[in-house]
Amino acid sequence: MNPWHSLAGRTILVTGGAGYLGSAVTEELDRSAGKVLCLDLPGKAAAFVRERGLRNTLAYDVDLTDVAGLTPALDAIMNEHGVPDGVVHFAFASSAGKTVEELLPSDLDSTFCRALTPAFLLTRQVAERMRSRGSGSIVLYGSMYGMVSPDPRIYHLPMRPNPIDYGASKAAVIQMTKYFAVHYGASGIRVNCVTPGPFPNPNVQRAHPGLIADLSAKTALRRIGVNSEIVGPTLFLLGDGASYVTGQSLVVDGGWTVW
Amino acid sequence: MPDTTPLPLTLQGKVVVQFGGTGLLGPALIDALVAAGATVVIASRSRDSLKEIVAAHAAAGNTVHPEEVDQHSEPSLQALRDRVLAQHGRIDGVVYNSASRPMKSFGDDLAAWRQSMDDNATGFIATIRVFGDAMAKLGSGSIVNISSMYGVVGMNPWLYEGTSMGAPPDYFFHKGGMINVTRYLAAYYGKSNIRVNVVSPGGIYNPAKPQAPAFLEKYEKMTMLGRMAEARELGGPVVFLLSDAGRYVTGANLLVDGGYTAR
């Protein structure tokens, strides 16, 4: 018998699978799952698979914000590889990058369309096809900024505070997770989200050492997270070890929100 | 490229002390810790109560280490800590699964409430201080407290109608308190590289002595997966939080309730 956390033989679909957080998850799934379907912006997934020499990962060019193209793209992938056992949806963090004072109504519309509409469509489409099998695990991505506001004092000029539309869209993902968990629970499909704390990518780490020090000081563990630390929580939720976990937001924030 | 070396979801080489080894959940958690490769010390009020589980593991070729402790007594807890360190050289994890249920109903004498405070609140903090401090001195560790979804929501009287089952108030007090004290402890021990998290199970089915049919029928409808938990379904969440796979998770409450609180 496989250990409870084994994903051997399973097919997992990862969106944004070549990004900073997604790449760590994709790489580990490449080692431990049966097959990984890695979706990212044109060229990104293929380049990642090639550079890292991944052997069980298939790359797909899918722009998830192209709402009209998403449904046929997913259908084609599922027709070829079957309905995946698990889904990890990273794509993607959206915001207009503006301050509260600058934000236009059209900016808000755009953020929510880019962040929420693909998450909704993807989850519904895959979960509907998981129903007949009676099992599946879907992992969405929230953010600590969907739970608490950024502290503007740690974003030093010319850097701007993490924007309001980003946090609002992530709060919506946390709620959508609960709604989907309830909606699809009777079909044996689990829906959860991972809610990361501060995981700035290496470019941000290099460009803003002051921010990194401030971010670190605001966590109980006194350090930022690195992408390898998002892998365990994600794989845990995908696997049978979490068979009774659904509708949850698993907070991976080094203790940012404990005080 | 950033370092994406995976952090292993295993307890191989780790010494884990579990408080509370009996009841429905205790043995299932011990099974999970053993399966994940941990050296397991089980601390309980009486060694006798652990005979069966120790024998079961021995029959399967595994060694678990039963220990007696009085969680009301700091010297007893300190002595346990010293014995574990002397025998195993280190402590990497603590599973706090002790619970005492002196109160049976809302109207019970306050003496039962006071007893519950002494067992569940005082015993909890006394234990975590001794073992948290010990792990802080060693430079790392992970504590997993076992609360309940009843630390997050109140009881629904409708579930209990027509049964002799009850939901006494002390349980809700201690389980709710445990969740917020977990955040306190995560903040307190964070700088010492000790993670502190809490797992909050929903109702667990008892195959040996099933809950009242009237309760089961209603309860199952309240969960999104349409069933109570199996005790073994708590093993994965606990092992994950103890292991290095959960290395950036601290202060979190992981609800394992089949979606009971999601709606």
Interface residues (C-beta under 8 A of the other chain):
Chain A: P3 W4 H5 Y20 S23 A24 E27 E28 R31 R52 K178 A181 V182 G185 A186 G188 R190 G197 N201 P202 T219 A220 L221 R222 G225 V226 N227 S228 E229 I230 V231 G232 P233 L235 F236 G239 D240 G241 A242 S243 Y244 V245 T246 G247 Q248 L250 V251 V252 D253 G254 G255 T257 V258 W259
Chain B: M1 P2 D3 T4 T5 P6 L7 L9 A32 A35 R183 Y184 A186 A187 Y189 G190 K191 N193 R195 G202 T223 M224 L225 G226 A229 E230 E233 L234 G235 G236 P237 V239 F240 S243 D244 A245 G246 R247 Y248 V249 T250 G251 A252 L254 L255 V256 D257 G258 G259 T261 A262 R263
